[in-house]
Amino acid sequence: MFYYTDVERPSFGVTCPSDIKRYADLAKNFTTINWSQLVATDNSGVVANVTERGVPTANRFHEGRHEVIYNASDTAGNFKICKFYVTVESKLFTTDTEIDQSSCRASG
């Protein structure tokens, strides 16, 4: 009798995103970032488990660099990791109304 041993790792194919860089929402230190759904497949036809780490509630990322990890594992214990970084920066906007008008007036 022949028993098949699964030694092939699951795959995310092309669904694992590259690093993501965004600016925070205006007057805030965070933004909501979404990406396409990751799809894990396995040669056995079944991916037993996909876990995620580093994804905040409602995908609301605050300023800084955040590591996001998805781990797909099959029933034989093989696994594949999809890892990328989400970076959120603040962008300061200055409008004419924010400038101290008294410093712009000529004296005399």
C-alpha positions as CSV (number, residue, x, y, z in Angstrom):
1,M,0.0,0.0,0.0
2,F,1.3,3.5,-0.9
3,Y,0.9,6.4,1.4
4,Y,1.3,10.0,0.0
5,T,3.3,12.3,2.2
6,D,2.4,16.0,1.6
7,V,5.6,18.0,1.6
8,E,4.5,20.9,-0.5
9,R,3.8,24.2,1.2
10,P,0.6,26.2,0.7
11,S,0.7,29.2,-1.7
12,F,-0.7,32.7,-1.6
13,G,-0.1,32.9,-5.4
14,V,-0.1,36.6,-6.5
15,T,-2.5,37.6,-3.7
16,C,0.2,38.6,-1.1
17,P,0.4,42.4,-1.3
18,S,3.6,44.4,-1.5
19,D,4.4,46.9,1.1
20,I,1.8,49.6,1.5
21,K,2.5,53.3,2.2
22,R,-0.3,55.8,2.9
23,Y,-0.7,59.2,4.5
24,A,-2.9,59.6,7.6
25,D,-6.3,61.2,7.2
26,L,-6.4,64.9,7.3
27,A,-6.1,66.2,10.9
28,K,-5.7,62.6,12.2
29,N,-2.8,60.3,13.0
30,F,-4.4,57.2,11.4
31,T,-6.1,56.0,8.2
32,T,-8.0,52.9,7.2
33,I,-6.2,50.7,4.7
34,N,-7.7,47.8,2.9
35,W,-6.1,45.3,0.4
36,S,-7.5,42.6,-1.8
37,Q,-8.4,39.3,0.0
38,L,-5.5,36.9,0.3
39,V,-6.2,33.5,-1.1
40,A,-4.2,30.5,0.1
41,T,-4.2,27.2,-1.9
42,D,-2.6,23.9,-1.3
43,N,-1.8,20.9,-3.5
44,S,-3.9,18.7,-1.2
45,G,-6.9,20.9,-2.2
46,V,-7.5,22.0,1.4
47,V,-5.8,24.8,3.4
48,A,-6.5,24.0,7.0
49,N,-5.8,27.3,8.6
50,V,-5.0,30.9,7.7
51,T,-4.1,33.2,10.6
52,E,-3.2,36.9,10.6
53,R,-1.1,39.0,12.9
54,G,-0.7,42.8,12.9
55,V,-4.0,43.8,11.4
56,P,-5.8,46.2,13.7
57,T,-9.5,46.4,14.3
58,A,-11.3,47.7,11.2
59,N,-7.9,48.0,9.4
60,R,-7.2,51.3,11.1
61,F,-3.5,51.9,11.1
62,H,-1.9,54.7,13.1
63,E,1.3,56.5,12.2
64,G,4.4,54.3,11.9
65,R,5.5,51.1,10.3
66,H,3.4,48.0,10.9
67,E,4.3,44.4,10.2
68,V,1.4,42.3,8.8
69,I,1.7,38.5,8.6
70,Y,-0.6,35.9,7.2
71,N,0.3,32.3,7.8
72,A,-1.4,29.5,5.8
73,S,-0.9,25.9,7.0
74,D,-2.1,22.6,5.7
75,T,-3.1,19.4,7.5
76,A,0.4,18.0,7.1
77,G,1.9,20.9,9.0
78,N,3.4,22.6,5.9
79,F,3.1,26.4,6.0
80,K,3.7,29.5,4.0
81,I,4.0,33.1,5.3
82,C,2.9,36.3,3.5
83,K,4.6,39.2,5.2
84,F,4.4,42.9,4.2
85,Y,4.6,46.3,5.9
86,V,2.1,49.1,6.2
87,T,3.6,52.5,6.7
88,V,1.4,55.5,7.7
89,E,2.9,59.0,7.6
90,S,1.3,62.3,8.5
91,K,1.2,65.0,6.0
92,L,1.0,68.6,7.3
93,F,-1.1,71.1,5.4
94,T,-0.7,74.8,5.9
95,T,-3.5,77.0,4.6
96,D,-3.5,80.8,4.3
97,T,-5.9,81.1,7.3
98,E,-3.3,79.3,9.5
99,I,-0.7,81.9,8.9
100,D,-0.5,84.7,11.5
101,Q,-1.7,87.6,9.4
102,S,-0.1,90.2,11.8
103,S,3.4,89.0,10.9
104,C,2.6,89.6,7.2
105,R,1.6,93.3,7.6
106,A,4.1,96.0,6.7
107,S,4.7,98.5,9.5
108,G,4.2,102.2,8.9
